[in-house]
Amino acid sequence: MRALVWLLRAAVFVALFGLAVKNSGPVAVRFYLDSVWQAPLSLMLLAAFVVGAVVGLSVALTTVVRLRRELDRRREPFRGAP
């Protein structure tokens, strides 16, 4: 089973690496005040994925922290009970 998982990981890596090599042309992202950032398309896609993952994890983390605090607040009256 482990060999199959590693084989699948290798196939995904090769496919994504090939995609990155084929899409290595420069792309310009224009920001405000005439600021321009140029990088390969594959790097832009990776950056967009990373930013999305960080935003998603931060939202999930704040939800988990809020729910944990609420759970602790609701458990408080029962801590002193025998």
N, C-alpha and C positions, 0 to 999 in steps of 0.2 A: 504494500500500500504506500509506503514511504517513497519507494522508487517511482511510482506513478505520480505522486504529488510533485516530486522534484522534476520529473519529465514534463509535467504540465507547466510548472514554473519556468523551466528553460524555454519551452515553446512560446509562452507569453513574452518572456524577455526578448527572444529573437524577433518576434513579430513587432514589438514596440521599438526595438533598436532599429529594425529595418524601416519602420515608419519615421523615426527620427532622422535617419540618414537621408531618406527620400525627401523630407520636408525641411531641408537645412537652409532654404532660401531666406534672405533677410525680410523681416516684417517691421514696419514702423508703427509704433503706438504713439498717438499724439495726445498730450495732456494739455491742460490750460496754460496760458501765457506762452504759447509757442514752444513748449517743451516737447521734445521728441526722444523716444527711446527705441533704438533699433537692436533687434536680436533675431536669431533664427526662430522660425515658427514652432519648432519642437520645444524650444526653451520657453516660449510664450505660453504654450499649452501646459507645460509642466508648472510654470509659475501660477497660472490660473487654477490648476488643480490644487496646488499647495495652499493658495490663499483660501479657496473654498473649503478645503479640509480643516484649516485652522479656524475659520469662522464657524463651521459646523461643530467642531469639537468644543469651542469656547461656549457656544450656545448650550450644548449638551451639558457641559461642566457646570454652568450656572444653574441649570435646571436640577441637576443632581445635588448641588450644594443646597439649594433652596428646599428641596424635598427632604434632605437629610436633617436640616435644621428644624423643619416642621415635625418630622418624626421624633427627634429628640425632645422637642417641646411637648409633644403629646405623651411621651413616655415618662416625663418628669414626675407626675403625681404618683406613679407606681413604683418609683425607686425606693422610697422610704417604707413601703408597705412590707409586712412580714411574709 
